[in-house]
Amino acid sequence: MTNKYLIFDSGPLINFALNGILPVLEKIKKEFKGEFLITKEVKREVIDYPLTIKRFELEALQIKDLFDRNILKHADLTNEQVDELRLKREQIVSIANSTFFANRKPLHILDKGEAAALALFSILKEPSAIVIDERTARMLCENPENLKKLFQKKLHTNIIAKRENYPYFKNFKVIRSTELAYIACKKGLCEPKDPRILEAILYGLKDKGCSISREEIEEMKTL
């Protein structure tokens, strides 16, 4: 299996679908010349379960088409790696959800889908990145101390952090759907060919759930 790939959480796929730009993913993959991977947990979240609900069926069918054509795919794992993935996922959930405490109660940070994506990253050789839009998961990997401050601000209470857990997450490399969209626009892969398309897509992704500030968007426009 190629050692060049992106691992997708469910949020960015749903966000691309809701913004009508899923075809851009196929173009990015051709430029990337690697694999776009999803875990079984993510497939359940973006295809299997939404297909049973009429209001989500259209987006699920569009994502399923990418999966059926191997634009998105499962990792080619050995039985031993599947067992390792399961154990690593549970370990990640346990550590993440026992890192921050408010009023002596642990704060929920990661679900199984996000944890499975992180687990897959950890067991494969030289993965490129995990694509995650959800803010807490990304901050846990990039700057857990800022995540602690964010919780204190939102919950209006003192947060106790188990800082010895921080190093466990420091080697995960995460990017957002907005970074993929930026690359696609800069390579001329987005339609229509209009100078406003980058800004329109970035704000569309922000509106549908990508954690990015207006200041970051304005900065990306000038790069």
Contacts in CASP RR format, 6 or more apart in sequence:
PFRMAT RR
TARGET T0000
AUTHOR 0000-0000-0000
METHOD contacts of the structure
MODEL  1
MTNKYLIFDSGPLINFALNGILPVLEKIKKEFKGEFLITKEVKREVIDYP
LTIKRFELEALQIKDLFDRNILKHADLTNEQVDELRLKREQIVSIANSTF
FANRKPLHILDKGEAAALALFSILKEPSAIVIDERTARMLCENPENLKKL
FQKKLHTNIIAKRENYPYFKNFKVIRSTELAYIACKKGLCEPKDPRILEA
ILYGLKDKGCSISREEIEEMKTL
1 35 0 8 1.000
1 75 0 8 1.000
1 76 0 8 1.000
1 124 0 8 1.000
2 34 0 8 1.000
2 35 0 8 1.000
3 124 0 8 1.000
3 125 0 8 1.000
3 126 0 8 1.000
3 127 0 8 1.000
4 32 0 8 1.000
4 33 0 8 1.000
4 34 0 8 1.000
4 35 0 8 1.000
4 126 0 8 1.000
4 128 0 8 1.000
5 34 0 8 1.000
5 35 0 8 1.000
5 36 0 8 1.000
5 37 0 8 1.000
5 75 0 8 1.000
5 124 0 8 1.000
5 127 0 8 1.000
5 128 0 8 1.000
6 32 0 8 1.000
6 35 0 8 1.000
6 36 0 8 1.000
6 37 0 8 1.000
6 127 0 8 1.000
6 128 0 8 1.000
6 129 0 8 1.000
6 130 0 8 1.000
6 131 0 8 1.000
6 175 0 8 1.000
7 37 0 8 1.000
7 38 0 8 1.000
7 39 0 8 1.000
7 117 0 8 1.000
7 120 0 8 1.000
7 121 0 8 1.000
7 127 0 8 1.000
7 129 0 8 1.000
7 130 0 8 1.000
7 131 0 8 1.000
8 36 0 8 1.000
8 37 0 8 1.000
8 38 0 8 1.000
8 42 0 8 1.000
8 72 0 8 1.000
8 117 0 8 1.000
8 130 0 8 1.000
8 131 0 8 1.000
9 42 0 8 1.000
9 113 0 8 1.000
9 114 0 8 1.000
9 117 0 8 1.000
9 130 0 8 1.000
9 131 0 8 1.000
9 132 0 8 1.000
9 133 0 8 1.000
9 134 0 8 1.000
9 137 0 8 1.000
10 42 0 8 1.000
10 45 0 8 1.000
10 46 0 8 1.000
10 113 0 8 1.000
11 46 0 8 1.000
11 132 0 8 1.000
11 133 0 8 1.000
11 134 0 8 1.000
11 177 0 8 1.000
11 209 0 8 1.000
12 131 0 8 1.000
12 132 0 8 1.000
12 133 0 8 1.000
12 176 0 8 1.000
12 177 0 8 1.000
12 180 0 8 1.000
12 210 0 8 1.000
13 22 0 8 1.000
13 38 0 8 1.000
13 42 0 8 1.000
13 46 0 8 1.000
13 63 0 8 1.000
13 72 0 8 1.000
14 46 0 8 1.000
14 59 0 8 1.000
14 63 0 8 1.000
14 208 0 8 1.000
15 133 0 8 1.000
15 177 0 8 1.000
15 205 0 8 1.000
15 208 0 8 1.000
15 209 0 8 1.000
15 210 0 8 1.000
16 22 0 8 1.000
16 24 0 8 1.000
16 25 0 8 1.000
16 177 0 8 1.000
16 205 0 8 1.000
17 59 0 8 1.000
17 62 0 8 1.000
17 63 0 8 1.000
18 59 0 8 1.000
18 208 0 8 1.000
19 201 0 8 1.000
19 204 0 8 1.000
19 205 0 8 1.000
19 208 0 8 1.000
21 181 0 8 1.000
21 190 0 8 1.000
21 201 0 8 1.000
22 62 0 8 1.000
22 63 0 8 1.000
22 66 0 8 1.000
24 180 0 8 1.000
24 181 0 8 1.000
24 184 0 8 1.000
24 189 0 8 1.000
24 190 0 8 1.000
25 36 0 8 1.000
25 66 0 8 1.000
25 71 0 8 1.000
25 72 0 8 1.000
25 180 0 8 1.000
26 66 0 8 1.000
26 71 0 8 1.000
27 184 0 8 1.000
27 189 0 8 1.000
28 180 0 8 1.000
28 183 0 8 1.000
28 184 0 8 1.000
28 189 0 8 1.000
29 36 0 8 1.000
29 71 0 8 1.000
31 183 0 8 1.000
31 187 0 8 1.000
31 189 0 8 1.000
35 73 0 8 1.000
35 75 0 8 1.000
36 71 0 8 1.000
36 72 0 8 1.000
36 73 0 8 1.000
37 72 0 8 1.000
37 73 0 8 1.000
37 74 0 8 1.000
37 75 0 8 1.000
37 120 0 8 1.000
38 46 0 8 1.000
38 67 0 8 1.000
38 72 0 8 1.000
38 73 0 8 1.000
38 74 0 8 1.000
39 74 0 8 1.000
39 75 0 8 1.000
39 85 0 8 1.000
39 113 0 8 1.000
39 116 0 8 1.000
39 117 0 8 1.000
39 119 0 8 1.000
39 120 0 8 1.000
40 74 0 8 1.000
40 116 0 8 1.000
41 112 0 8 1.000
41 113 0 8 1.000
41 116 0 8 1.000
41 117 0 8 1.000
42 113 0 8 1.000
42 116 0 8 1.000
42 117 0 8 1.000
43 67 0 8 1.000
43 74 0 8 1.000
45 113 0 8 1.000
46 59 0 8 1.000
46 60 0 8 1.000
46 63 0 8 1.000
47 60 0 8 1.000
47 63 0 8 1.000
47 64 0 8 1.000
47 67 0 8 1.000
50 56 0 8 1.000
50 57 0 8 1.000
50 59 0 8 1.000
50 60 0 8 1.000
51 57 0 8 1.000
51 60 0 8 1.000
51 61 0 8 1.000
51 64 0 8 1.000
63 72 0 8 1.000
66 72 0 8 1.000
67 73 0 8 1.000
75 120 0 8 1.000
75 124 0 8 1.000
77 85 0 8 1.000
77 123 0 8 1.000
81 123 0 8 1.000
84 123 0 8 1.000
85 116 0 8 1.000
85 119 0 8 1.000
85 120 0 8 1.000
85 123 0 8 1.000
86 119 0 8 1.000
88 119 0 8 1.000
88 122 0 8 1.000
88 123 0 8 1.000
89 112 0 8 1.000
89 113 0 8 1.000
89 115 0 8 1.000
89 116 0 8 1.000
89 118 0 8 1.000
89 119 0 8 1.000
90 115 0 8 1.000
91 119 0 8 1.000
92 110 0 8 1.000
92 115 0 8 1.000
92 118 0 8 1.000
92 119 0 8 1.000
92 122 0 8 1.000
93 110 0 8 1.000
93 111 0 8 1.000
93 112 0 8 1.000
93 115 0 8 1.000
95 165 0 8 1.000
95 168 0 8 1.000
96 109 0 8 1.000
96 110 0 8 1.000
96 115 0 8 1.000
96 140 0 8 1.000
96 165 0 8 1.000
96 169 0 8 1.000
97 106 0 8 1.000
97 107 0 8 1.000
97 108 0 8 1.000
97 109 0 8 1.000
97 110 0 8 1.000
98 106 0 8 1.000
98 162 0 8 1.000
98 165 0 8 1.000
99 106 0 8 1.000
99 107 0 8 1.000
99 109 0 8 1.000
99 140 0 8 1.000
99 144 0 8 1.000
99 161 0 8 1.000
99 162 0 8 1.000
99 165 0 8 1.000
99 166 0 8 1.000
100 106 0 8 1.000
100 107 0 8 1.000
100 109 0 8 1.000
100 147 0 8 1.000
100 148 0 8 1.000
100 151 0 8 1.000
100 159 0 8 1.000
100 160 0 8 1.000
100 161 0 8 1.000
100 162 0 8 1.000
101 107 0 8 1.000
101 159 0 8 1.000
101 160 0 8 1.000
101 161 0 8 1.000
101 162 0 8 1.000
102 151 0 8 1.000
102 155 0 8 1.000
102 157 0 8 1.000
102 158 0 8 1.000
102 159 0 8 1.000
102 160 0 8 1.000
103 157 0 8 1.000
104 160 0 8 1.000
107 151 0 8 1.000
107 159 0 8 1.000
109 136 0 8 1.000
109 137 0 8 1.000
109 140 0 8 1.000
110 118 0 8 1.000
110 136 0 8 1.000
110 137 0 8 1.000
110 140 0 8 1.000
114 132 0 8 1.000
114 134 0 8 1.000
114 137 0 8 1.000
117 130 0 8 1.000
117 132 0 8 1.000
118 130 0 8 1.000
118 137 0 8 1.000
118 141 0 8 1.000
118 169 0 8 1.000
118 172 0 8 1.000
120 127 0 8 1.000
121 127 0 8 1.000
121 130 0 8 1.000
121 172 0 8 1.000
121 173 0 8 1.000
122 171 0 8 1.000
122 172 0 8 1.000
127 173 0 8 1.000
128 173 0 8 1.000
129 173 0 8 1.000
129 174 0 8 1.000
129 175 0 8 1.000
130 172 0 8 1.000
130 173 0 8 1.000
130 174 0 8 1.000
130 175 0 8 1.000
131 174 0 8 1.000
131 175 0 8 1.000
131 176 0 8 1.000
131 177 0 8 1.000
131 180 0 8 1.000
132 138 0 8 1.000
132 174 0 8 1.000
132 175 0 8 1.000
132 176 0 8 1.000
133 176 0 8 1.000
133 177 0 8 1.000
133 205 0 8 1.000
133 209 0 8 1.000
133 210 0 8 1.000
133 211 0 8 1.000
134 211 0 8 1.000
135 150 0 8 1.000
135 211 0 8 1.000
136 147 0 8 1.000
136 150 0 8 1.000
137 174 0 8 1.000
138 174 0 8 1.000
138 176 0 8 1.000
138 211 0 8 1.000
139 146 0 8 1.000
139 147 0 8 1.000
139 150 0 8 1.000
140 147 0 8 1.000
140 169 0 8 1.000
141 169 0 8 1.000
141 170 0 8 1.000
141 172 0 8 1.000
141 173 0 8 1.000
141 174 0 8 1.000
142 174 0 8 1.000
144 161 0 8 1.000
144 163 0 8 1.000
144 165 0 8 1.000
144 166 0 8 1.000
144 169 0 8 1.000
145 161 0 8 1.000
145 166 0 8 1.000
148 159 0 8 1.000
148 161 0 8 1.000
151 159 0 8 1.000
152 158 0 8 1.000
152 159 0 8 1.000
176 205 0 8 1.000
176 210 0 8 1.000
176 211 0 8 1.000
176 212 0 8 1.000
177 205 0 8 1.000
177 210 0 8 1.000
178 202 0 8 1.000
178 205 0 8 1.000
178 206 0 8 1.000
178 210 0 8 1.000
178 212 0 8 1.000
178 216 0 8 1.000
178 217 0 8 1.000
178 220 0 8 1.000
181 190 0 8 1.000
181 198 0 8 1.000
181 201 0 8 1.000
181 202 0 8 1.000
181 205 0 8 1.000
182 198 0 8 1.000
182 202 0 8 1.000
182 220 0 8 1.000
182 223 0 8 1.000
184 190 0 8 1.000
185 197 0 8 1.000
185 198 0 8 1.000
185 201 0 8 1.000
186 198 0 8 1.000
190 197 0 8 1.000
190 198 0 8 1.000
190 201 0 8 1.000
191 197 0 8 1.000
198 220 0 8 1.000
198 221 0 8 1.000
199 217 0 8 1.000
199 221 0 8 1.000
202 212 0 8 1.000
202 217 0 8 1.000
202 220 0 8 1.000
202 221 0 8 1.000
203 217 0 8 1.000
205 212 0 8 1.000
206 212 0 8 1.000
206 214 0 8 1.000
206 217 0 8 1.000
END
